[in-house]
Amino acid sequence: MLNRVMQWIDSWSKPIQAQSISSENKQIQWVRIIPFIILHIACLAVFYVGISWFALAFMLMFYLIRMFSITAFFHRYLSHKTFKTSRVVQFIFVLIGTMSAQRGPLWWAAHHRYHHRFTDTAQDPHSSTHGFWYSHIGWFLNDYNFATRKEVIKDWLKYPELVWLDRFSLIIVLLTAVAIYALGEWLAVVYPSLATSGLQLLVWGFVVSTVLLIHATLCINSLAHLYGSRDFETEDQSRNNLFLSIITLGEGWHNNHHYYAGSARQGFYWWQIDITYYVLKIMSWVGLVWGLKPIPARVYEVSKIAQSASKVNIFIKTKTKKNSTGEST
């Protein structure tokens, strides 16, 4: 019991990572996930605190900025190094991502790298072969996936600030909640016309926003391996899904990503909406990030979309050629 409670404070208090999944370490660790359970139950408080346009606007804003931090910096930067940035910008956005209550940044990146190594196999931390609920939520509630897989993120261990954020991520989350409550109380006094309060802003701006953010992100592990199109032949079950791309700012082009994970852009075609990439591109114009890795031409050559377009072009050319010679088509 004491060890489980200690893991709330310092996630590195359990230094040993299980080498293989078993029936024992696959079980949900109920004591350790009490804060996670409380967060979900707290959503019911919306019926008590009421609603205001400012609380809803803050909820959406805080959702979007944290989702961007997760997709751009936890995923495309820490996990795949698809662009470069300064140490200051790195810290700011990783800190914002840590406010998302999705564990620490190094834990997140390490498990994602592990996922790419063993996608949809027995060693995949959230393999879709274990079923929807396990790939969506069960995987990070168990003992097998609790510790940070330090062996696969050695490149980031040289930054003490990132290590600190990884170890004490829950403290960051709690401080975020306190700050939002304090902001709501201050606004209630200074700008009463906003019709909000500390408790209301806490519930909508932090609790509801965070729960939505968590499950939107987790849908990439679960739904993006079940529903959608496959533009590339991969050995896993990854799929492209427009709806998931919208709610995750571009992460839903999962089949693209699993075919080629080295690009800062996951929407490989202009019609594949990738808001995270658009923002990164704007940030590159002002020097906040640089070295955005592009999609190699060879990737498009094996795309089913490119192959289908090629077949259509060949058909049109053949038909035009026959018509020009007066042959029957």
KEKE-3310 file (N, C-alpha, C; in steps of 0.2 Angstrom, whole numbers, plus 5000, padded with zeros to 4 digits):
npx = (5004:5010:5020:5012:5006:5017:5021:5012:5017:5031:5035:5046:5049:5047:5058:5061:5057:5045:5050:5042:5025:5012:4999:4998:5005:4997:4986:4974:4980:4973:4974:4984:4979:4969:4969:4966:4953:4946:4947:4938:4926:4924:4919:4905:4902:4898:4885:4883:4890:4886:4885:4895:4898:4912:4918:4916:4923:4936:4938:4939:4950:4961:4961:4965:4978:4985:4983:4990:5003:5005:5004:5013:5025:5027:5024:5029:5041:5048:5046:5049:5058:5056:5058:5068:5072:5074:5081:5073:5060:5057:5056:5045:5034:5034:5032:5018:5012:5014:5004:4993:4990:4994:5004:5022:5033:5044:5041:5030:5035:5044:5036:5029:5039:5042:5030:5031:5041:5036:5023:5007:5010:5014:5023:5020:5015:5002:4994:4983:4979:4975:4962:4949:4947:4958:4968:4964:4963:4966:4980:4988:4985:4990:5003:5013:5016:5020:5032:5045:5052:5067:5078:5075:5075:5086:5093:5086:5088:5098:5094:5090:5078:5068:5068:5064:5051:5046:5047:5039:5026:5013:5012:5014:5002:4992:4996:4992:4978:4975:4980:4971:4959:4961:4962:4949:4943:4948:4944:4930:4929:4935:4931:4916:4906:4908:4903:4908:4917:4929:4927:4919:4927:4937:4931:4925:4936:4947:4945:4934:4940:4952:4949:4942:4953:4962:4955:4953:4966:4970:4961:4968:4977:4967:4954:4960:4966:4957:4946:4944:4954:4967:4980:4993:5002:5005:5013:5005:4989:4986:4976:4969:4960:4948:4940:4946:4958:4954:4950:4962:4971:4978:4983:4976:4979:4985:4989:4997:5007:5012:5018:5028:5036:5045:5043:5038:5026:5010:4998:4998:4994:4986:4973:4972:4969:4980:4982:4992:5004:5003:5003:5016:5023:5021:5027:5040:5043:5045:5056:5055:5054:5064:5071:5061:5056:5054:5042:5048:5050:5049:5040:5027:5027:5023:5011:4994:4985:4992:4995:4982:4979:4988:4985:4972:4977:4984:4974:4966:4975:4977:4964:4962:4972:4968:4956:4960:4966:4955:4951:4940:4933)
npy = (4994:5006:5008:5010:5022:5030:5030:5039:5051:5051:5044:5037:5029:5016:5007:4996:4988:4977:4963:4956:4953:4947:4937:4942:4955:4962:4965:4978:4991:4996:5004:5013:5020:5028:5043:5045:5039:5047:5059:5057:5054:5067:5074:5074:5085:5095:5097:5103:5115:5123:5132:5142:5154:5158:5148:5137:5141:5142:5129:5123:5130:5127:5113:5112:5119:5110:5098:5101:5102:5089:5081:5088:5090:5079:5068:5070:5076:5072:5058:5055:5064:5074:5087:5101:5112:5125:5124:5131:5133:5119:5115:5123:5119:5105:5105:5111:5100:5090:5095:5088:5077:5064:5056:5056:5065:5058:5045:5044:5046:5035:5024:5025:5024:5011:5005:5007:4999:4986:4985:4980:4967:4955:4961:4974:4989:4993:4984:4981:4969:4964:4968:4980:4988:4986:4991:5004:5009:5000:4996:5006:5007:4996:4986:4982:4992:5003:5008:5020:5017:5018:5013:5016:5029:5036:5047:5058:5058:5066:5079:5087:5094:5088:5075:5078:5083:5071:5062:5069:5071:5071:5081:5092:5092:5093:5106:5113:5112:5119:5132:5135:5135:5146:5156:5157:5161:5174:5180:5180:5190:5201:5202:5200:5200:5189:5178:5167:5156:5150:5136:5132:5135:5126:5114:5113:5119:5112:5098:5092:5096:5089:5076:5074:5076:5066:5054:5057:5056:5043:5036:5035:5024:5014:5015:5020:5009:5001:5007:5015:5020:5012:5018:5013:4998:4990:4981:4981:4985:4998:5013:5026:5040:5052:5059:5057:5063:5076:5079:5076:5085:5081:5068:5057:5052:5039:5027:5032:5037:5026:5020:5028:5036:5046:5059:5076:5079:5072:5071:5066:5071:5085:5086:5080:5084:5092:5099:5101:5101:5112:5122:5120:5123:5137:5141:5138:5148:5159:5156:5148:5134:5122:5114:5105:5089:5082:5073:5059:5057:5044:5038:5042:5035:5022:5023:5019:5028:5035:5025:5022:5034:5034:5023:5027:5038:5031:5024:5034:5040:5030:5028:5040:5040:5029:5034:5045:5038:5033:5021:5008:5010)
npz = (5000:5004:4995:4983:4986:4987:4974:4968:4971:4967:4952:4949:4959:4958:4952:4944:4929:4922:4912:4904:4900:4911:4919:4931:4932:4923:4929:4934:4944:4957:4969:4966:4955:4960:4960:4946:4945:4953:4946:4935:4941:4946:4936:4937:4944:4936:4936:4948:4948:4938:4922:4911:4898:4898:4905:4897:4885:4891:4894:4881:4876:4884:4882:4869:4868:4877:4870:4858:4864:4868:4856:4847:4855:4865:4857:4842:4844:4856:4856:4842:4837:4826:4823:4828:4842:4854:4871:4880:4874:4872:4886:4890:4882:4885:4898:4898:4892:4902:4911:4906:4913:4908:4913:4915:4903:4898:4901:4893:4880:4880:4881:4869:4859:4861:4858:4844:4840:4842:4837:4839:4843:4855:4863:4863:4871:4872:4864:4850:4849:4861:4864:4863:4876:4883:4875:4874:4888:4898:4898:4903:4916:4923:4931:4923:4913:4921:4925:4919:4904:4903:4895:4882:4880:4882:4876:4881:4895:4899:4902:4916:4920:4912:4917:4930:4928:4923:4934:4944:4939:4944:4953:4946:4939:4950:4954:4943:4943:4955:4952:4942:4949:4957:4948:4943:4955:4956:4945:4947:4957:4951:4938:4937:4928:4919:4925:4931:4942:4955:4958:4947:4936:4939:4937:4924:4916:4920:4925:4917:4904:4905:4906:4894:4885:4889:4884:4871:4866:4869:4861:4849:4851:4852:4844:4832:4827:4823:4816:4800:4786:4776:4769:4767:4766:4780:4793:4804:4812:4810:4806:4796:4801:4799:4809:4821:4818:4818:4832:4838:4833:4822:4824:4820:4807:4807:4801:4790:4799:4805:4794:4790:4802:4803:4800:4802:4799:4798:4791:4776:4763:4755:4759:4770:4786:4797:4810:4820:4813:4805:4814:4819:4808:4806:4818:4815:4806:4813:4820:4832:4832:4821:4807:4803:4798:4782:4772:4763:4745:4741:4749:4745:4733:4736:4741:4742:4737:4728:4719:4715:4708:4698:4691:4686:4678:4668:4662:4657:4648:4639:4634:4628:4618:4610:4606:4598:4587:4581:4585:4592:4608)
capx = (5000:5014:5023:5008:5005:5023:5021:5008:5022:5037:5034:5052:5050:5047:5063:5061:5052:5044:5052:5037:5018:5010:4993:4999:5007:4992:4980:4974:4982:4967:4976:4989:4975:4964:4968:4963:4946:4943:4946:4933:4920:4923:4915:4898:4901:4896:4878:4883:4894:4883:4889:4895:4902:4919:4921:4917:4929:4943:4939:4941:4957:4965:4961:4968:4985:4988:4983:4995:5009:5005:5005:5019:5031:5027:5024:5033:5047:5052:5046:5052:5063:5055:5060:5072:5069:5078:5079:5068:5054:5057:5054:5039:5029:5034:5028:5011:5010:5013:4998:4988:4988:4995:5010:5027:5035:5049:5037:5025:5039:5047:5031:5027:5044:5041:5024:5033:5046:5033:5016:5002:5013:5013:5027:5017:5012:4995:4993:4976:4977:4972:4955:4948:4947:4965:4972:4962:4964:4969:4987:4992:4983:4993:5010:5018:5018:5020:5039:5047:5057:5073:5083:5074:5075:5093:5094:5083:5090:5103:5090:5087:5072:5063:5068:5060:5044:5044:5046:5034:5021:5006:5013:5012:4994:4989:4997:4988:4972:4975:4980:4965:4954:4963:4961:4942:4941:4950:4940:4924:4929:4938:4926:4910:4902:4910:4898:4912:4920:4934:4925:4916:4932:4941:4927:4925:4942:4952:4942:4931:4944:4957:4946:4941:4960:4965:4952:4955:4973:4969:4958:4973:4979:4962:4950:4964:4968:4950:4942:4947:4957:4974:4983:4999:5002:5009:5012:5000:4982:4985:4971:4968:4953:4947:4937:4951:4963:4951:4950:4968:4975:4982:4986:4972:4982:4989:4992:5003:5012:5015:5022:5034:5036:5050:5041:5034:5019:5006:4993:5003:4991:4984:4966:4972:4970:4985:4983:4998:5009:5002:5006:5023:5026:5021:5032:5047:5044:5047:5062:5054:5057:5067:5073:5055:5058:5048:5040:5052:5046:5048:5034:5021:5027:5020:5004:4988:4982:4996:4995:4976:4979:4993:4980:4967:4980:4986:4967:4964:4980:4976:4958:4963:4976:4963:4951:4964:4967:4949:4949:4934:4935)
capy = (5000:5012:5009:5012:5029:5034:5031:5045:5057:5050:5039:5033:5025:5009:5008:4990:4987:4970:4962:4953:4954:4941:4938:4946:4962:4964:4967:4985:4993:5000:5010:5018:5024:5032:5050:5044:5038:5053:5064:5055:5055:5074:5077:5075:5091:5100:5098:5107:5122:5126:5133:5149:5154:5158:5141:5133:5144:5141:5122:5122:5133:5123:5107:5113:5120:5104:5093:5102:5100:5081:5079:5091:5089:5072:5063:5071:5079:5068:5051:5054:5069:5076:5094:5104:5118:5127:5121:5135:5131:5112:5115:5126:5115:5099:5107:5111:5093:5087:5097:5084:5071:5058:5053:5060:5066:5053:5039:5044:5045:5029:5019:5026:5021:5004:5003:5007:4993:4980:4987:4975:4961:4953:4966:4981:4991:4994:4981:4980:4961:4962:4970:4987:4991:4986:4995:5011:5012:4995:4996:5011:5006:4990:4986:4981:4998:5009:5011:5023:5012:5022:5011:5018:5037:5038:5053:5063:5058:5072:5085:5086:5097:5083:5070:5080:5083:5064:5059:5072:5074:5072:5087:5097:5092:5096:5113:5116:5112:5124:5138:5136:5137:5153:5161:5157:5165:5180:5182:5181:5196:5207:5202:5196:5199:5183:5173:5161:5155:5145:5129:5131:5135:5120:5108:5114:5121:5107:5091:5090:5097:5084:5069:5073:5076:5059:5049:5058:5054:5036:5034:5034:5018:5009:5016:5021:5002:4997:5010:5020:5017:5010:5020:5010:4991:4989:4974:4982:4987:5005:5016:5034:5042:5060:5062:5056:5068:5083:5080:5076:5090:5078:5062:5052:5049:5034:5022:5036:5038:5019:5018:5033:5040:5051:5066:5081:5080:5065:5071:5066:5074:5092:5086:5076:5090:5091:5106:5102:5102:5119:5127:5119:5127:5144:5142:5138:5155:5164:5153:5144:5127:5122:5107:5100:5083:5081:5066:5058:5056:5037:5036:5043:5031:5016:5025:5016:5034:5037:5020:5022:5039:5032:5018:5032:5042:5027:5023:5040:5041:5024:5029:5046:5037:5025:5039:5049:5034:5031:5014:5007:5010)
capz = (5000:5005:4989:4978:4988:4985:4966:4967:4972:4963:4948:4948:4966:4956:4946:4940:4923:4921:4906:4900:4903:4914:4921:4938:4931:4919:4933:4936:4951:4960:4974:4962:4950:4963:4957:4940:4946:4956:4941:4931:4945:4947:4930:4938:4947:4932:4938:4954:4947:4932:4916:4908:4891:4899:4907:4891:4881:4894:4893:4874:4875:4888:4879:4862:4870:4879:4865:4854:4867:4868:4849:4844:4859:4868:4851:4836:4846:4861:4853:4835:4835:4819:4822:4833:4846:4860:4877:4883:4871:4874:4893:4891:4879:4888:4905:4897:4890:4908:4914:4903:4917:4904:4916:4913:4896:4896:4901:4887:4874:4880:4879:4862:4855:4862:4853:4837:4839:4843:4836:4838:4845:4862:4867:4862:4878:4871:4857:4849:4849:4868:4864:4863:4882:4885:4871:4876:4894:4903:4897:4908:4923:4926:4934:4918:4910:4925:4925:4913:4900:4902:4890:4875:4880:4885:4873:4885:4902:4900:4904:4923:4920:4909:4922:4936:4926:4923:4941:4948:4935:4947:4957:4941:4938:4955:4954:4938:4946:4960:4948:4938:4954:4960:4943:4943:4961:4955:4940:4950:4960:4946:4932:4939:4922:4916:4928:4933:4949:4956:4957:4940:4931:4940:4935:4917:4913:4921:4926:4910:4899:4905:4904:4886:4882:4890:4880:4864:4865:4870:4855:4844:4853:4852:4838:4826:4825:4822:4811:4796:4779:4776:4763:4766:4768:4786:4797:4810:4810:4810:4801:4795:4803:4799:4815:4826:4817:4821:4839:4841:4829:4817:4826:4817:4801:4810:4796:4788:4804:4806:4788:4790:4808:4804:4797:4807:4796:4798:4786:4770:4758:4757:4761:4777:4790:4802:4813:4823:4808:4803:4819:4819:4802:4808:4823:4811:4802:4818:4824:4838:4830:4815:4805:4802:4794:4777:4769:4757:4739:4740:4753:4741:4728:4738:4744:4738:4734:4722:4715:4711:4704:4693:4687:4683:4673:4663:4659:4653:4643:4635:4631:4624:4613:4606:4602:4593:4581:4578:4587:4596:4615)
cpx = (5004:5018:5019:5006:5011:5024:5016:5013:5028:5036:5040:5053:5049:5052:5063:5056:5052:5046:5047:5030:5016:5003:4993:5000:5002:4986:4980:4976:4978:4969:4980:4984:4969:4963:4965:4955:4943:4942:4940:4926:4918:4919:4908:4897:4899:4889:4877:4885:4890:4887:4889:4899:4909:4922:4921:4923:4936:4944:4942:4948:4962:4966:4965:4976:4988:4988:4989:5002:5010:5007:5011:5025:5032:5028:5030:5040:5051:5052:5050:5057:5062:5056:5065:5069:5075:5076:5074:5061:5052:5053:5047:5033:5028:5030:5021:5008:5009:5007:4992:4986:4989:5002:5015:5029:5039:5045:5033:5029:5042:5042:5029:5033:5044:5036:5026:5037:5042:5025:5012:5004:5012:5017:5025:5013:5005:4992:4985:4974:4974:4965:4955:4950:4954:4969:4970:4964:4967:4976:4991:4990:4986:5000:5015:5020:5019:5027:5041:5053:5063:5078:5082:5073:5081:5095:5091:5085:5095:5100:5087:5080:5066:5063:5064:5053:5042:5042:5040:5028:5014:5006:5011:5005:4990:4990:4993:4981:4971:4975:4974:4959:4955:4961:4953:4940:4943:4946:4933:4924:4931:4933:4920:4905:4903:4906:4902:4914:4925:4932:4922:4922:4937:4937:4927:4932:4948:4950:4939:4936:4950:4955:4945:4948:4963:4962:4953:4961:4973:4966:4963:4976:4974:4958:4954:4967:4962:4946:4945:4950:4964:4977:4990:4998:5007:5008:5007:4993:4981:4980:4971:4961:4952:4945:4942:4957:4960:4952:4957:4973:4980:4984:4982:4974:4987:4992:4998:5008:5016:5019:5028:5033:5041:5049:5037:5027:5016:5001:4997:5000:4987:4977:4966:4974:4975:4987:4990:5004:5009:5005:5014:5027:5026:5026:5039:5048:5046:5053:5061:5056:5060:5069:5067:5057:5052:5047:5044:5047:5044:5042:5028:5021:5023:5013:4999:4985:4985:4996:4988:4976:4983:4989:4975:4971:4982:4979:4965:4968:4978:4969:4958:4967:4972:4958:4954:4966:4961:4947:4943:4937:4930)
cpy = (5006:5013:5012:5020:5033:5035:5037:5051:5057:5044:5034:5029:5018:5009:5002:4989:4980:4969:4959:4953:4947:4943:4942:4953:4965:4967:4975:4986:4998:5006:5015:5023:5028:5039:5050:5043:5044:5059:5063:5056:5063:5077:5078:5081:5097:5102:5103:5115:5126:5127:5140:5149:5154:5152:5137:5135:5142:5133:5120:5124:5129:5116:5107:5114:5114:5098:5094:5101:5093:5079:5081:5089:5082:5067:5065:5073:5074:5061:5050:5059:5072:5083:5095:5110:5119:5124:5124:5133:5124:5112:5117:5122:5108:5100:5107:5104:5089:5089:5092:5078:5064:5055:5058:5060:5060:5046:5039:5043:5038:5023:5019:5023:5014:5001:5003:5001:4987:4981:4981:4968:4960:4958:4973:4983:4991:4991:4980:4973:4959:4965:4977:4991:4991:4991:5003:5013:5007:4995:5000:5011:5000:4991:4986:4987:5004:5012:5015:5018:5016:5020:5014:5026:5039:5045:5059:5064:5063:5078:5084:5089:5092:5077:5072:5080:5076:5061:5062:5075:5075:5079:5093:5098:5095:5104:5117:5117:5118:5131:5140:5138:5144:5158:5162:5162:5172:5184:5184:5188:5202:5208:5198:5195:5192:5177:5167:5161:5150:5138:5128:5131:5129:5114:5108:5114:5116:5100:5089:5090:5091:5077:5068:5073:5069:5054:5050:5055:5046:5033:5032:5027:5012:5010:5017:5014:4998:5000:5015:5016:5016:5012:5017:5003:4991:4983:4975:4983:4994:5008:5023:5035:5049:5062:5062:5062:5075:5084:5079:5081:5086:5071:5056:5049:5044:5029:5026:5036:5031:5017:5022:5037:5046:5058:5070:5081:5073:5065:5072:5070:5081:5091:5082:5082:5088:5097:5107:5104:5110:5124:5126:5123:5134:5146:5142:5145:5160:5161:5149:5137:5127:5115:5102:5095:5082:5074:5065:5056:5048:5035:5037:5038:5024:5017:5022:5022:5035:5032:5020:5028:5038:5027:5022:5035:5037:5025:5028:5041:5036:5026:5035:5044:5033:5029:5043:5045:5031:5024:5014:5007:5006)
cpz = (5000:4998:4983:4980:4986:4977:4964:4966:4967:4959:4947:4955:4964:4950:4942:4935:4922:4913:4901:4904:4905:4917:4928:4936:4926:4922:4934:4943:4954:4964:4970:4958:4953:4961:4950:4940:4949:4951:4937:4935:4946:4942:4932:4942:4943:4933:4944:4952:4942:4927:4914:4902:4892:4901:4901:4886:4884:4893:4886:4873:4878:4885:4873:4864:4872:4874:4860:4857:4867:4861:4846:4848:4862:4862:4846:4838:4851:4858:4847:4833:4827:4818:4828:4836:4851:4866:4881:4881:4872:4881:4893:4888:4883:4895:4903:4895:4897:4912:4911:4907:4913:4906:4913:4906:4894:4896:4895:4881:4874:4878:4871:4857:4855:4858:4846:4835:4839:4842:4835:4839:4852:4866:4867:4868:4877:4865:4857:4849:4856:4869:4865:4870:4885:4882:4872:4883:4899:4903:4902:4915:4927:4928:4928:4914:4914:4925:4919:4910:4898:4897:4883:4875:4883:4882:4877:4892:4904:4902:4910:4923:4917:4914:4928:4934:4926:4929:4945:4944:4939:4951:4952:4939:4943:4956:4949:4940:4951:4957:4945:4943:4956:4954:4942:4949:4960:4950:4942:4954:4955:4940:4933:4933:4918:4919:4929:4940:4949:4954:4950:4935:4932:4937:4927:4914:4914:4921:4919:4905:4899:4904:4897:4883:4883:4885:4873:4862:4865:4864:4849:4845:4851:4845:4832:4824:4824:4816:4807:4790:4780:4769:4762:4769:4774:4789:4803:4808:4811:4805:4801:4797:4804:4806:4821:4825:4819:4828:4842:4837:4825:4818:4822:4811:4803:4806:4792:4792:4805:4800:4788:4796:4808:4801:4802:4805:4796:4793:4779:4764:4760:4761:4768:4782:4796:4805:4817:4819:4806:4808:4820:4814:4803:4813:4820:4808:4807:4822:4830:4837:4823:4813:4804:4796:4789:4776:4763:4751:4739:4744:4749:4735:4729:4741:4739:4734:4728:4717:4711:4706:4697:4688:4683:4677:4667:4659:4654:4647:4637:4631:4626:4617:4608:4602:4597:4587:4578:4580:4592:4603:4619)
residu = (MET:LEU:ASN:ARG:VAL:MET:GLN:TRP:ILE:ASP:SER:TRP:SER:LYS:PRO:ILE:GLN:ALA:GLN:SER:ILE:SER:SER:GLU:ASN:LYS:GLN:ILE:GLN:TRP:VAL:ARG:ILE:ILE:PRO:PHE:ILE:ILE:LEU:HIS:ILE:ALA:CYS:LEU:ALA:VAL:PHE:TYR:VAL:GLY:ILE:SER:TRP:PHE:ALA:LEU:ALA:PHE:MET:LEU:MET:PHE:TYR:LEU:ILE:ARG:MET:PHE:SER:ILE:THR:ALA:PHE:PHE:HIS:ARG:TYR:LEU:SER:HIS:LYS:THR:PHE:LYS:THR:SER:ARG:VAL:VAL:GLN:PHE:ILE:PHE:VAL:LEU:ILE:GLY:THR:MET:SER:ALA:GLN:ARG:GLY:PRO:LEU:TRP:TRP:ALA:ALA:HIS:HIS:ARG:TYR:HIS:HIS:ARG:PHE:THR:ASP:THR:ALA:GLN:ASP:PRO:HIS:SER:SER:THR:HIS:GLY:PHE:TRP:TYR:SER:HIS:ILE:GLY:TRP:PHE:LEU:ASN:ASP:TYR:ASN:PHE:ALA:THR:ARG:LYS:GLU:VAL:ILE:LYS:ASP:TRP:LEU:LYS:TYR:PRO:GLU:LEU:VAL:TRP:LEU:ASP:ARG:PHE:SER:LEU:ILE:ILE:VAL:LEU:LEU:THR:ALA:VAL:ALA:ILE:TYR:ALA:LEU:GLY:GLU:TRP:LEU:ALA:VAL:VAL:TYR:PRO:SER:LEU:ALA:THR:SER:GLY:LEU:GLN:LEU:LEU:VAL:TRP:GLY:PHE:VAL:VAL:SER:THR:VAL:LEU:LEU:ILE:HIS:ALA:THR:LEU:CYS:ILE:ASN:SER:LEU:ALA:HIS:LEU:TYR:GLY:SER:ARG:ASP:PHE:GLU:THR:GLU:ASP:GLN:SER:ARG:ASN:ASN:LEU:PHE:LEU:SER:ILE:ILE:THR:LEU:GLY:GLU:GLY:TRP:HIS:ASN:ASN:HIS:HIS:TYR:TYR:ALA:GLY:SER:ALA:ARG:GLN:GLY:PHE:TYR:TRP:TRP:GLN:ILE:ASP:ILE:THR:TYR:TYR:VAL:LEU:LYS:ILE:MET:SER:TRP:VAL:GLY:LEU:VAL:TRP:GLY:LEU:LYS:PRO:ILE:PRO:ALA:ARG:VAL:TYR:GLU:VAL:SER:LYS:ILE:ALA:GLN:SER:ALA:SER:LYS:VAL:ASN:ILE:PHE:ILE:LYS:THR:LYS:THR:LYS:LYS:ASN:SER:THR:GLY:GLU:SER:THR)
# end
